[in-house]
Amino acid sequence: MNVRLKIDSLGGQGDGVARTERGQVFVPFTLPGEIVNVAVERDRGTLMAVVEPSPLRVEPPCRHFGTCGGCSLQHMDDAAYRAFKSERVASALKRERIDVALEPLIACAPDSRRRVVLSGRRTVGGMLLGYHRMQSAEIVDIEECRIAVPSIVSALPLLRDLAGIVCQNTKPFHVTVTSTETGHDVAFADVDDVPDAARRAAGDMAIRQKLARLSIDGDIVVEHHRPAIRYGSVDVSPPPGSFLQAVASAEEAMAGLIMAHLAKAKRVADLFCGSGAFALRLAHGSEVHAVEAEAAPLAALDRGFRFSTGLKRVTTEKRDLFRRPLTFKELDAFDGIVFDPPRAGAEDQSRQIARSNVPKVAAVSCNPATLARDLRILIDGGYKLVSVTPVDQFLWSPHVEAVALLEKPRKRR
């Protein structure tokens, strides 16, 4: 059904929201105040034409915007876009009755994302490699990407050639590409059994093209150079396809906030530590106990520590903090805590932190809703919220990172 709608607001996913007699309709790539022609199916709308554009509408910088679902807000004026990102955090805090004035948003530049996850599939017309169309399983083949560092964009033809060797059926797959200090780290995933001959051919191509590493479903095919990610002054080689803060400048900004807050802590617990983005920076001034559920990132962290100089002691512990959070008694051995959980947050761990006497806590999250929930737990446990800083690490998407800093007077024993 084709209708003309007025967009009233932006939803949490960056879609325009039109209020109709039948309820809300969500229309991607629209802005508040616009009059648009839309093809409506249930509560979703496909933009057909903008009849009356918003004064906030700008020309998107990428040719694929509107078909590729990787970005949803390239058409929005920069000041309004930043305000939307900050409001995502502010609204989540308000829902948990947390009254705090946000610090200014830390912005993210175009062409700066060092890690991207591409989707691919072999078709009769050739190899598709790109991102999914919004709300669809269809893969949009891309020739440019204005969020990724230029070296990744330049590598797209090579990645298609590699995919043509590795992926020999029509099953969809993913490839994670990370730009490291020593070259690109390329990790294919969701690939069916790859013949030995294809592995050798892909490995030969990776060496000729000077990739740092090529892996398939976690197995390293070739490591021409050990991939290196620099955490402050420490080089770490994360495992294939592992978590990494997407934008180096955003990671540096978040680490700066955390390090300043925990500067006087002699012993710090880094929970959900990954491969050590915060732990290894903090170790310049504090002893650090790093806790993570997966062994491979911990091993990378430990290797980075052991091959570095000038750091205080760093210990590691493999522990599933969702199933077995550090108890408040264990936490009381520390002067500071930083935790950076997945999107689900750290509800149970936060309850233990709230019962502890640790004077300084830094909470990092890519999900404002679960961050607000966890902060509510900490505040109810006696912590004072010092600051919350939004960080735009996910350019032109509705997602936003945040760093919250808290403190509690240590009880006298």
GIRA-V827216 format. One record per backbone hydrogen bond with DSSP energy under -0.5 kcal/mol. NH is the residue of the N-H (numbers start at 0). CO is the residue of the C=O. Records with the same first field share a line. If there is no record, write none. Layout:
# GIRA-V827216
NH: CO, CO
This chain:
# GIRA-V827216
2: 37
4: 35
6: 33
7: 5, 16
8: 16
10: 14
13: 10
15: 26
16: 8
17: 15, 24
19: 17, 22
22: 19
24: 17
25: 42
26: 15, 24
27: 25, 44
29: 26
32: 6
33: 30
34: 51
35: 4, 33
36: 48
37: 2, 35
38: 45
39: 0, 37
40: 43
43: 40
44: 25
45: 38
46: 44
47: 36
48: 36
50: 34, 48
51: 34
56: 53
57: 74
64: 61
65: 67
66: 63
67: 63
68: 131
71: 395
72: 395
75: 72
76: 55
80: 76
81: 77
82: 78
83: 79
84: 80
85: 81
86: 82
87: 83
88: 84
89: 85
90: 86
91: 87
92: 88
93: 89
94: 90
95: 91, 92
96: 93
97: 92
98: 96
99: 97
101: 99
102: 387
105: 389
106: 104
110: 145
111: 108, 146
112: 146
113: 111, 245
114: 245
115: 176
117: 115, 174
118: 129
119: 172
120: 127
121: 168
122: 125
125: 122
127: 120, 125
129: 118
130: 139
132: 137
133: 66
135: 132
139: 130, 137
140: 138
141: 128
148: 112
151: 148
152: 148
153: 149
154: 150
155: 152
158: 154
159: 155
160: 156
161: 157
162: 158
163: 159
164: 160, 161
165: 161
166: 162
167: 165
172: 119
173: 188
174: 117
175: 186
176: 115, 174
177: 175, 184
178: 113
179: 177, 182
180: 227
182: 179
184: 177
185: 183, 212
186: 175, 184
187: 185, 214
188: 173
194: 192
198: 194
199: 195
200: 196
201: 197
202: 198
203: 199
204: 200
205: 201
206: 202
207: 203
208: 204
209: 206
210: 205
211: 183
212: 183
213: 221
214: 185
215: 218
216: 187
218: 215
219: 217
220: 213, 218
221: 213
223: 211
224: 211
228: 235
230: 228, 233
231: 229
232: 230
233: 230
235: 228
237: 235
241: 238
247: 111
250: 246
251: 247
252: 248
253: 249
254: 250
255: 251
256: 252
257: 253
258: 254
259: 255
260: 256
261: 257
262: 259
264: 261
267: 286
268: 335
269: 267, 288
270: 268, 337
271: 290
272: 269, 290
275: 272
276: 272
279: 275
281: 277
282: 278
283: 280
284: 281
285: 281
286: 265
287: 312
288: 267
289: 287, 314
290: 269
291: 316
297: 293
298: 294
299: 295
300: 296
301: 297
302: 298
303: 299
304: 300
305: 301
306: 302
307: 304
311: 282
314: 287
316: 289
318: 291, 316
320: 318
323: 319
330: 326
331: 327
332: 329
333: 330
334: 266
335: 266
336: 359
337: 268
338: 361
339: 270
340: 363
344: 341
349: 345
350: 346
351: 347
352: 348
353: 349
354: 350
355: 351, 352
359: 334
360: 405
361: 336
362: 403
363: 338
364: 401
370: 366
371: 367
372: 368
373: 369
374: 370
375: 371
376: 372
377: 373
378: 374
379: 375
380: 376
381: 378
382: 377
383: 406
385: 383, 404
386: 404
388: 402
389: 102, 387
390: 400
391: 105
392: 390
394: 392
396: 393
400: 390
401: 364
402: 388
403: 362
404: 386
405: 360
406: 383
407: 358
